[in-house]
């Protein structure tokens, strides 16, 4: 039986804020690539996922700006 993973906890922290699962997964994996693989979890988990939340908000803002520009 597999236990709760760090990804599960990150998903549980971000879903109630309205972020879609696929966006969270993709963003976490991108951050892990930038911060050196599994060693990057300490940066993501620091201050209760602030880095992840900022990255998600940045992606949402960029997506909204793209939609507005292409109307």
C-alpha positions as CSV (number, residue, x, y, z in Angstrom):
1,X,0.0,0.0,0.0
2,X,1.3,3.4,-1.0
3,X,1.3,6.2,1.5
4,X,0.5,9.9,1.0
5,X,3.0,11.5,-1.3
6,X,4.3,15.0,-1.3
7,X,2.4,15.5,-4.6
8,X,-0.9,14.4,-2.9
9,X,-0.3,17.0,-0.1
10,X,0.4,19.8,-2.7
11,X,-2.7,18.9,-4.6
12,X,-4.8,18.9,-1.4
13,X,-3.4,22.3,-0.5
14,X,-4.1,23.9,-4.0
15,X,-7.4,22.4,-5.1
16,X,-9.5,24.2,-2.5
17,X,-8.1,27.4,-3.9
18,X,-9.6,26.6,-7.2
19,X,-6.6,25.4,-9.2
20,X,-7.2,22.4,-11.6
21,X,-5.4,19.2,-10.8
22,X,-3.6,19.1,-14.2
23,X,-2.3,22.6,-13.8
24,X,-1.0,21.8,-10.3
25,X,0.7,18.6,-11.5
26,X,2.3,20.3,-14.5
27,X,3.4,23.3,-12.4
28,X,4.9,21.2,-9.6
29,X,6.8,19.1,-12.1
30,X,8.2,22.3,-13.8
31,X,9.3,23.7,-10.4
32,X,11.0,20.4,-9.6
33,X,12.9,20.5,-12.9
34,X,14.0,24.1,-12.1
35,X,15.0,23.3,-8.5
36,X,16.9,20.0,-9.0
37,X,14.3,17.2,-9.0
38,X,13.1,15.8,-5.7
39,X,15.6,18.1,-3.9
40,X,13.3,21.0,-4.9
41,X,10.4,19.9,-2.7
42,X,11.9,21.9,0.2
43,X,11.5,25.1,-1.8
44,X,7.9,24.2,-2.9
45,X,6.8,23.2,0.6
46,X,8.4,26.2,2.2
47,X,5.9,28.7,3.7
48,X,3.0,26.4,2.9
49,X,3.4,26.2,-0.9
50,X,3.9,29.9,-1.5
51,X,6.2,29.3,-4.5
52,X,3.7,26.9,-6.0
53,X,0.8,29.3,-5.5
54,X,2.8,32.2,-7.1
55,X,3.6,30.0,-10.1
56,X,0.0,29.0,-10.5
57,X,-1.3,32.5,-10.2
58,X,1.3,33.7,-12.7
59,X,0.2,31.0,-15.2
60,X,-3.5,31.9,-14.7
61,X,-2.7,35.6,-15.2
62,X,-0.7,34.9,-18.4
63,X,-3.6,32.7,-19.7
64,X,-6.2,35.4,-19.0
65,X,-4.0,38.1,-20.7
66,X,-3.6,35.8,-23.7
67,X,-7.4,35.3,-24.0
68,X,-8.1,39.1,-23.7
69,X,-5.5,40.0,-26.3
70,X,-7.0,37.4,-28.8
71,X,-10.6,38.5,-28.5
